[in-house]
């Protein structure tokens, strides 16, 4: 299962003016989410930047 994150505004992890990002998985670590990107790398993002997270088939 993958997850689609909706950012409040464009972010350096999203392309151009896009506000969405699909990740392989994420973990809630308090005030942040630890993301596993589709290339296998990890990135942390503050929860205040994320509007929603939904399961997606990709």
The first five atom37 places (N, CA, C, CB, O) and aatype in JSON, in Angstrom:
{
  "aatype": [20, 20, 20, 20, 20, 20, 20, 20, 20, 20, 20, 20, 20, 20, 20, 20, 20, 20, 20, 20, 20, 20, 20, 20, 20, 20, 20, 20, 20, 20, 20, 20, 20, 20, 20, 20, 20, 20, 20, 20, 20, 20, 20, 20, 20, 20, 20, 20, 20, 20, 20, 20, 20, 20, 20, 20, 20, 20],
  "atom_mask": [
    [1, 1, 1, 1, 1],
    [1, 1, 1, 1, 1],
    [1, 1, 1, 1, 1],
    [1, 1, 1, 1, 1],
    [1, 1, 1, 1, 1],
    [1, 1, 1, 1, 1],
    [1, 1, 1, 1, 1],
    [1, 1, 1, 1, 1],
    [1, 1, 1, 1, 1],
    [1, 1, 1, 1, 1],
    [1, 1, 1, 1, 1],
    [1, 1, 1, 1, 1],
    [1, 1, 1, 1, 1],
    [1, 1, 1, 1, 1],
    [1, 1, 1, 1, 1],
    [1, 1, 1, 1, 1],
    [1, 1, 1, 1, 1],
    [1, 1, 1, 1, 1],
    [1, 1, 1, 1, 1],
    [1, 1, 1, 1, 1],
    [1, 1, 1, 1, 1],
    [1, 1, 1, 1, 1],
    [1, 1, 1, 1, 1],
    [1, 1, 1, 1, 1],
    [1, 1, 1, 1, 1],
    [1, 1, 1, 1, 1],
    [1, 1, 1, 1, 1],
    [1, 1, 1, 1, 1],
    [1, 1, 1, 1, 1],
    [1, 1, 1, 1, 1],
    [1, 1, 1, 1, 1],
    [1, 1, 1, 1, 1],
    [1, 1, 1, 1, 1],
    [1, 1, 1, 1, 1],
    [1, 1, 1, 1, 1],
    [1, 1, 1, 1, 1],
    [1, 1, 1, 1, 1],
    [1, 1, 1, 1, 1],
    [1, 1, 1, 1, 1],
    [1, 1, 1, 1, 1],
    [1, 1, 1, 1, 1],
    [1, 1, 1, 1, 1],
    [1, 1, 1, 1, 1],
    [1, 1, 1, 1, 1],
    [1, 1, 1, 1, 1],
    [1, 1, 1, 1, 1],
    [1, 1, 1, 1, 1],
    [1, 1, 1, 1, 1],
    [1, 1, 1, 1, 1],
    [1, 1, 1, 1, 1],
    [1, 1, 1, 1, 1],
    [1, 1, 1, 1, 1],
    [1, 1, 1, 1, 1],
    [1, 1, 1, 1, 1],
    [1, 1, 1, 1, 1],
    [1, 1, 1, 1, 1],
    [1, 1, 1, 1, 1],
    [1, 1, 1, 1, 1]
  ],
  "atom_positions": [
    [[0.84, -1.18, 0.0], [0.0, 0.0, 0.0], [0.89, 1.25, 0.0], [-0.96, 0.0, 1.22], [1.93, 1.29, 0.65]],
    [[0.46, 2.24, -0.73], [1.15, 3.52, -0.75], [0.21, 4.59, -0.2], [1.64, 3.88, -2.19], [-0.98, 4.34, -0.02]],
    [[0.76, 5.76, 0.06], [-0.01, 6.83, 0.67], [0.19, 8.13, -0.1], [0.38, 7.02, 2.14], [1.3, 8.45, -0.53]],
    [[-0.9, 8.86, -0.27], [-0.82, 10.17, -0.92], [-0.96, 11.25, 0.15], [-1.92, 10.33, -2.02], [-1.95, 11.29, 0.88]],
    [[0.03, 12.11, 0.22], [0.03, 13.21, 1.17], [-0.41, 14.48, 0.45], [1.42, 13.4, 1.82], [0.03, 14.75, -0.66]],
    [[-1.26, 15.23, 1.09], [-1.72, 16.52, 0.56], [-1.08, 17.6, 1.43], [-3.3, 16.63, 0.57], [-1.38, 17.72, 2.61]],
    [[-0.18, 18.38, 0.81], [0.46, 19.48, 1.52], [-0.42, 20.72, 1.46], [1.85, 19.78, 0.93], [-1.21, 20.87, 0.53]],
    [[-0.3, 21.61, 2.45], [-1.05, 22.87, 2.45], [-0.64, 23.75, 1.28], [-0.85, 23.61, 3.77], [-1.46, 24.48, 0.73]],
    [[0.64, 23.69, 0.9], [1.14, 24.47, -0.23], [2.25, 23.67, -0.88], [1.66, 25.89, 0.23], [2.66, 22.63, -0.36]],
    [[2.74, 24.14, -2.02], [3.81, 23.4, -2.69], [5.01, 23.27, -1.75], [4.23, 24.11, -4.02], [5.23, 24.12, -0.89]],
    [[5.76, 22.2, -1.91], [6.84, 21.85, -1.0], [8.03, 21.4, -1.84], [6.39, 20.73, 0.01], [7.85, 21.01, -2.99]],
    [[9.22, 21.45, -1.28], [10.39, 21.05, -2.07], [10.34, 19.57, -2.47], [11.67, 21.32, -1.28], [11.05, 19.16, -3.39]],
    [[9.51, 18.76, -1.8], [9.37, 17.36, -2.19], [8.36, 17.15, -3.32], [8.95, 16.54, -0.99], [8.36, 16.1, -3.96]],
    [[7.51, 18.15, -3.57], [6.52, 18.04, -4.63], [7.06, 18.71, -5.88], [5.16, 18.68, -4.21], [8.0, 19.5, -5.81]],
    [[6.46, 18.41, -7.01], [6.95, 18.96, -8.28], [6.22, 20.26, -8.6], [6.76, 17.95, -9.42], [4.99, 20.3, -8.68]],
    [[6.99, 21.33, -8.79], [6.41, 22.61, -9.19], [5.37, 23.09, -8.2], [5.79, 22.49, -10.57], [5.64, 23.2, -7.0]],
    [[4.17, 23.39, -8.71], [3.08, 23.89, -7.86], [2.21, 22.77, -7.32], [2.23, 24.86, -8.64], [1.18, 23.03, -6.69]],
    [[2.62, 21.51, -7.55], [1.84, 20.37, -7.07], [1.84, 20.35, -5.54], [2.41, 19.03, -7.63], [2.84, 20.67, -4.92]],
    [[0.72, 19.97, -4.96], [0.59, 19.91, -3.51], [0.5, 18.48, -3.01], [-0.63, 20.68, -3.06], [0.29, 18.26, -1.81]],
    [[0.65, 17.48, -3.9], [0.53, 16.09, -3.48], [1.84, 15.33, -3.68], [-0.6, 15.4, -4.25], [2.65, 15.67, -4.54]],
    [[2.02, 14.31, -2.87], [3.2, 13.47, -2.93], [2.78, 12.06, -2.57], [4.34, 13.99, -1.99], [2.09, 11.86, -1.57]],
    [[3.19, 11.07, -3.36], [2.92, 9.67, -3.05], [4.18, 9.08, -2.43], [2.48, 8.86, -4.34], [5.28, 9.21, -2.97]],
    [[4.0, 8.42, -1.27], [5.12, 7.8, -0.56], [4.82, 6.32, -0.34], [5.39, 8.52, 0.8], [3.66, 5.9, -0.35]],
    [[5.88, 5.54, -0.14], [5.71, 4.1, 0.1], [5.14, 3.84, 1.49], [7.04, 3.37, -0.06], [4.29, 2.96, 1.67]],
    [[5.59, 4.6, 2.47], [5.07, 4.46, 3.82], [5.42, 5.7, 4.61], [5.62, 3.19, 4.52], [6.25, 6.52, 4.2]],
    [[4.78, 5.83, 5.78], [5.1, 6.94, 6.67], [4.94, 6.48, 8.11], [4.2, 8.17, 6.38], [4.24, 5.51, 8.4]],
    [[5.59, 7.21, 9.0], [5.51, 6.9, 10.43], [5.28, 8.2, 11.18], [6.81, 6.19, 10.94], [5.92, 9.22, 10.9]],
    [[4.36, 8.18, 12.12], [4.06, 9.31, 12.97], [5.09, 9.33, 14.1], [2.6, 9.24, 13.53], [5.11, 8.42, 14.93]],
    [[5.94, 10.35, 14.14], [6.98, 10.44, 15.17], [6.81, 11.73, 15.97], [8.39, 10.39, 14.52], [7.74, 12.52, 16.09]],
    [[5.63, 11.92, 16.52], [5.37, 13.09, 17.36], [4.92, 14.28, 16.54], [6.61, 13.45, 18.14], [3.82, 14.28, 16.0]],
    [[5.77, 15.31, 16.44], [5.39, 16.52, 15.71], [5.71, 16.43, 14.23], [6.1, 17.72, 16.31], [5.49, 17.39, 13.48]],
    [[6.23, 15.28, 13.79], [6.63, 15.1, 12.4], [6.16, 13.76, 11.86], [8.15, 15.22, 12.25], [5.8, 12.85, 12.61]],
    [[6.18, 13.66, 10.54], [6.01, 12.38, 9.86], [7.34, 12.01, 9.23], [4.87, 12.45, 8.78], [7.99, 12.85, 8.6]],
    [[7.76, 10.76, 9.41], [8.93, 10.24, 8.72], [8.42, 9.53, 7.47], [9.79, 9.27, 9.64], [7.67, 8.55, 7.58]],
    [[8.81, 10.01, 6.31], [8.32, 9.49, 5.04], [9.35, 8.57, 4.41], [7.96, 10.64, 4.07], [10.55, 8.82, 4.51]],
    [[8.89, 7.5, 3.76], [9.75, 6.68, 2.92], [9.32, 6.97, 1.48], [9.63, 5.12, 3.28], [8.25, 6.55, 1.04]],
    [[10.18, 7.7, 0.76], [9.87, 8.11, -0.6], [9.95, 6.93, -1.54], [10.81, 9.22, -1.05], [10.5, 5.88, -1.19]],
    [[9.42, 7.1, -2.75], [9.37, 6.01, -3.71], [10.75, 5.57, -4.17], [8.55, 6.41, -4.91], [10.9, 4.45, -4.66]],
    [[11.77, 6.42, -4.02], [13.14, 6.01, -4.38], [13.85, 5.31, -3.22], [13.95, 7.23, -4.82], [15.03, 4.96, -3.33]],
    [[13.13, 5.11, -2.09], [13.69, 4.41, -0.94], [14.32, 5.32, 0.09], [14.69, 3.43, -1.4], [14.65, 4.87, 1.18]],
    [[14.51, 6.6, -0.24], [15.11, 7.53, 0.72], [14.09, 7.93, 1.77], [15.65, 8.77, 0.01], [12.88, 7.75, 1.59]],
    [[14.59, 8.48, 2.87], [13.72, 8.91, 3.97], [13.78, 10.43, 4.1], [14.15, 8.24, 5.31], [14.81, 11.06, 3.84]],
    [[12.65, 10.99, 4.5], [12.55, 12.44, 4.66], [11.58, 12.71, 5.79], [12.1, 13.14, 3.33], [10.53, 12.06, 5.87]],
    [[11.89, 13.66, 6.65], [10.94, 14.03, 7.7], [10.26, 15.34, 7.32], [11.67, 14.17, 9.08], [10.87, 16.22, 6.71]],
    [[8.98, 15.44, 7.68], [8.17, 16.61, 7.35], [7.32, 16.96, 8.57], [7.28, 16.35, 6.09], [6.72, 16.08, 9.19]],
    [[7.27, 18.23, 8.91], [6.45, 18.68, 10.04], [4.97, 18.45, 9.76], [6.7, 20.16, 10.32], [4.49, 18.69, 8.65]],
    [[4.25, 17.98, 10.77], [2.83, 17.7, 10.61], [2.03, 18.91, 10.18], [2.27, 17.16, 11.9], [1.03, 18.77, 9.48]],
    [[2.45, 20.1, 10.58], [1.7, 21.31, 10.25], [1.67, 21.57, 8.75], [2.3, 22.5, 10.97], [0.84, 22.35, 8.29]],
    [[2.55, 20.94, 7.98], [2.6, 21.14, 6.53], [1.64, 20.22, 5.77], [4.01, 20.92, 6.03], [1.36, 20.44, 4.59]],
    [[1.12, 19.19, 6.45], [0.32, 18.16, 5.8], [-1.17, 18.39, 6.1], [0.75, 16.74, 6.26], [-1.56, 18.48, 7.26]],
    [[-1.99, 18.47, 5.03], [-3.44, 18.6, 5.21], [-4.09, 17.25, 5.42], [-4.07, 19.3, 4.0], [-4.96, 17.1, 6.27]],
    [[-3.67, 16.24, 4.63], [-4.29, 14.93, 4.74], [-3.35, 13.85, 4.22], [-5.63, 14.89, 3.97], [-2.41, 14.11, 3.48]],
    [[-3.64, 12.61, 4.66], [-2.93, 11.42, 4.17], [-3.97, 10.37, 3.86], [-1.88, 10.9, 5.23], [-4.81, 10.05, 4.7]],
    [[-3.92, 9.84, 2.64], [-4.89, 8.82, 2.21], [-4.16, 7.64, 1.6], [-5.9, 9.41, 1.21], [-3.12, 7.81, 0.96]],
    [[-4.71, 6.44, 1.81], [-4.16, 5.26, 1.14], [-4.45, 5.36, -0.35], [-4.77, 3.94, 1.74], [-5.51, 5.85, -0.76]],
    [[-3.5, 4.89, -1.16], [-3.67, 4.92, -2.6], [-3.04, 3.67, -3.2], [-3.05, 6.21, -3.2], [-2.14, 3.07, -2.62]],
    [[-3.54, 3.28, -4.37], [-2.94, 2.13, -5.06], [-1.8, 2.56, -5.94], [-4.0, 1.39, -5.89], [-1.19, 1.73, -6.62]],
    [[-1.49, 3.86, -5.96], [-0.37, 4.35, -6.72], [-0.83, 5.07, -7.94], [0.56, 3.23, -7.1], [-0.02, 5.57, -8.72]]
  ]
}
